[in-house]
Amino acid sequence: MLKEQMHKLAQNQEGPCISIALQTHRTHPDNQQDAILLKNLINEAESRLLKEYDRRSVDQLLKNLHSMESQIDNRLNDFGLYVFVSANTAEFVRTMWPPRENKVYLDKEFALRDIIKAYNRSEDYYILHLSQTGVELYEALNDRIYGEVTQHGFPYRDNPHYITDRQARSDSKKVDNQVREFLNKVDKSMITVQSAHPLEIIVAATRENFDYLLEVADQQLIYSGHFTIDAGKADIHYLSDKAWPVVKDLQKARRAAAIDELMAGIPSGKVLTDMQEIYRAAREGRGELLMVKNDFSQPIGITSKGFEFAQDATVPGINDDIVNDIAWEVVDKKGRVYFTDQPALRQLGDIALLTRY
């Protein structure tokens, strides 16, 4: 969903465009202050806009901007809120990932950097829950379960073969075979689901039954992670609370692997660290992997030869952050973008791009 929103925002940009990023709160009474902060940032955006444009030319944009106060229900906030407004656009995005700072951007395009970062750190995945009473398959986004799969055999209910207490078994070999047979059915159903909609699969089960599942699995590698539960049924809040740290560890491993991939490209001359070269390569579709230091941003002014660095992003005519443009060009052309504080990036500087050729 977030990726579709990014594409829509990127394709429907007719400047001037206002982007607002703010840190918000999930719970009451903290979320009451979010409305005040949003109002202040909207007023700041209006002030910046009227410094560069006459009121008549941006009248519709201002109407859209102030309409956002009534559209956003702050009781539903997560940790990050992003508002995008132009003359023909008035949208907002909530994510669990807060921005680096509360900020207003005014440019010819929307500032998508923070939601690109949120997109990269957001994760849709499955939780496969094996219990004595059967098997459920849930769909989760980050730290929340949002649905249950009810097709391709799921859920499996009242399984008579699902016995987890070895001492209670009179014929352990027979029972083991029954468990393997049952889990083989589950595995085949899981392969069908995963083939139709590929996502990481996190298994919630006893250690014993997870091992059984891997023994009978036709494709072991589809099971990305596991956390241990007892044999009883667990509620969805417990499952999501336990699964999300496993997923974050997988994401951390992917970021570390991306750093290794970037470093491996240095000897062949595929890694760029000059901003002008990075920008040009990204626009040409040569960007395979962009790594950016978390807190790095760079205002620029456009010149006949390209651009020059600026100090004050609020000066009229200045692009607030060229990293926004570069990151979107890479994502839009099927590349990958990571914002990170990995120490290994320091030797290359604040930003580096691995090119495809």
N, C-alpha and C positions, 0 to 999 in steps of 0.2 A: 504493500500500500504506500509506504513512504517513498519508494522508488518512483511509482507512478506520479505521486505529488511533485517530486523533484522535476521530473520530465515536463509535467504540465506547467510548472512555474518557469522553467527554462525556455519553453517554447512560446509562452504568452507574455513576453516582455516588450513593452513599448514604453520606454522611459519618459519621464523620470519614474524610478521605482524606489519605494521605501521598504526597507527590511528592518524589523525590530526583533531583537533577541533579549529574552529576560528569564531570569532564574525564578521559578515558581515553587509552590508547595502542594503536596498531596492532601494534607489534612487541615481540618479546622482546629483552632482559629487562625493558624499561620497563613492560610490562603486568602484571608481577608485583606492582607496587605498587598496581594498581587494586583488587585484592581487599581489601587492607588499608584503603584509602580507603573502599570500599563498606561494610565492616564498621563503621568509625567513624561513618559517616553513618547507618547503620541504628541504631546505639546512640544517636546523637543524636536520631533520630526517636522511638525508644522513650521516651527521657527526656522529650521534649516532650509526647508523648501521655499519659504517666502523670501529668503535671502538670495536665492538664485532665480526665482521665477515670479512673474506677476500673478496676483491672486486669480485673475480671470482665466489664465491659461491652465491653472491647476485646480480649478474649482471642483471638478468631478473627483479628482484624486483626494482632495481634502474631505469631501463628503464620504467617500469610501473609508478614509482613514478614521474619521470619528465614529463611523458606524460600527467599528470593531469593538468598541467598548460595550455596546449592548449585545453583540453577537457572542461574546466569549463568557461562558459561565465559569467563573473561577472556582466553583465547588468541584469541578471536574478536572482541575489541573493536575499535571504530573510534575516532574522536576524542571522541565524546560518548555518554554512557549515561544514560538516563532511566528511573527505576523508579516504578511507580504501584501503590499498595497500599491496599485498603480491606478491609472484612469479606468482600466477595464478588469482589474483583479482586486479581490478583497478576500484573502484566505489566511488561515492560521493552521499551525501544526503543533501538536503536543507530543513530546517525547519524554522518556525517563532520563534523558541525558541533558543536563543543563548546559547553557552556553558558558564560555570562559568568563564573560562579563555581560552586564546589562548594557545594551548598545543600540544605537540607531545608525543605519546605513542609508545613504542616499547616492544612487548611481543610476547608470543607464540600464543596468540589469539588477535582478535580485541577488542578494548575498546568500548563497546556498552553502557556504562552507560548513556552518554548524550543523545543518541537517544532513550534509554528506557524512560528516563525522558521526552523527547519530545513526544514520543508515548503516554505516560500517560496523558500529558497535551494537546495533539491534540484531536480534537473531530469532527467526522463526524455527521451531524445532518440534520434534515429537517426544513425548514421554510415554514409553511402553511400560505399563504397570502390571507386573506379574504377582498375583496373590492367590491365597488358598481358594477364594471364591471365583476365580477366573482371571481374565485379562482385559484391561481397558487400554485404549490408545488415545492420548490427548494431544491436542495442538497447543503449543505455548508460544508466547512472544515475550522475550526477556524474562522477567520474574513473575509472569502471570499466565495461567492457563485460560484460553479463551474459547475452547471448543473440544468436543469429543468426536472421534471418528466412529461412524456407525455404518460402515460398509466393508466389503471384502472380508466378511467373517467377524469383524469387530462390532461390539464387544463379545468376548467368550464368557459365558455365564455358567455357574454351578458345575465346574469341572470336577468329576469324581476322581480323576487321576492325579490331581494336583496335591500331592502329599509331601510335606516337607520334613516331618519328624522321622528320622531313620529308625529310632527305637520302636516306633509304633508300627513298623512294617513287618509283616510275617514272612513275606517273600520279597526280599529287597531287589533281586534281579528282575522279577516280574514288574515290580512297581517302577524301577528305574526305566525299564523299557516303555512302560506306559507314559511316564513323564516325558521321555525323549520323543515318543510318537506325538504327544500333544504339542510339545514345543516346536516340533517340526512343522505342524500345521500352522502354528502362530507365525513362524518364520516365513513360510510361504505367503501368508496373508500380508505380512509386513513388507516383503519384497514387492508385492503388487501395489501396495499403497505408496511405497517409496519411489517406485518406477514412475507412477503417475504424477507425483508431487515430491520431488527430491528435497529432503531436509535432513539435518542431523538427527540421530535417534539416540536418546538417553534412556537407559533401561533402569527401572526401579524394581529391585528383586533381592531375594536373599543371595548371598554369594554362590551358594550351591546351585540355585536355579539359573543364575546368570551363566555359570560355567556349563550347565546342561545346554542352555540356549546356544552358546558358542560352539559346542560339540556338534550339534545337529544343523547348524546354520549353513545354508548354501552359499551365503555371501557374508562372512564374518565382519568384513570391513564396514558394512553399513551401520553397525552398532558402534557409535562414536564414544560413548561413555557409559558409566554405571555408578549408581550409588546404592548402598545397602539399606534395606528395610527388613523388618520382621515379616513373618508369613501372613500377617493380617492385612486387612484392607486399610489403606491410608487415604485421607481426604485430599482434595486437589490443592489446598493451600500448603499442606505439608510437602506434597510432591513438587510443586513449583519452587518452594523455598529451598529444597534440597537439590533440584536439578539446575537452577540458575548458576550457582557457583561452578558446577561441572562445565557448563557451557562457557562461562567466562574464562576458565582455564584453557579451553580449546581456542578461544579467540586470542588469548595471550600467546599461545603456541604459534598461531598463524602469523601474528605480528612479528614474533621472533624469526620465523621462517622467512618472512618478507625482507627483514633486515639482511639475513644471510644471502638471499637472492640478489638484493641490491649490491652488496659487497662483492659478490661473485661476478657482477657485470663490470666492475671497475677496470680490470686488466684489458678487456676487449674494447674499452672506450665507449661503452654504451651508457655510462652514468654522467649526467649533466648536473652542474651545480651553479652555473651562471643563470641568473633570472631571465635575461633576454632569450637565451638559448632554450631554457625550459619552456617559456611561454610559446616560442615559435614551434617547438617540437610537439607540444600539447595540442596546439591548433591544427597542426598537420596530421594529427592522429597517430603520432609515433610514441605516445606515452603508454608504457606498459605498467609501470609501478611508480607512484609518486609518494614520497615520504616527506612529511612536514613536521617540524617541531611544534608541539601543542600550542605554545603561546606566540608563535611567529606570525606576524602580519606585515604587509608592506604597502602603504599608500603610494600611488604613482600619478604622474601627469603624462598625458599622451602628447607625443611630439611627432614631427614628420619622419623621424628616424626610428620610431618605436615608442619608447616611454622613458621617463626619467623618474628617479625616486623622489618622493616628497616626504615632508616631516609631519604635516598637519592634514589629517584626513577630512577635516570639516571645511577646508578652504573650497570655495566654489570651483567646479571644474575638475577637482581631484577625484580619482577613483579610490574609494575607501581602502580597498585591499585587493591587490592583484592575485593573491592566493585564491580568492573566491573564483576568479575567472579560470585560473589554471586548473584548479581541482575539478571544476565542472567540465572543462574540455576533456580531461582525462577520463572521468566517469562516463561522459556522454559517448566517448569513442571506445567504450568497452575496456578501459584500463582500470586499475585498482588504486585507491588512495588510502593512506594511513596517516593519522595524526598521532604522534607518539612522543614520549620522553625517553625513549631507549638511548642509553649512553653511547651506543655504537654509532648513532647518527651524528654525534658531535664532531667527529673528525671530518665529516663532509660539509658541515655548516647547518643552516636552518632549514634548508630545502634541497632535495635531490630527486632527480627523475631517471629511472631506468627506461631506456628507449627500446623499442622493438627491433630497430635496425639503425 
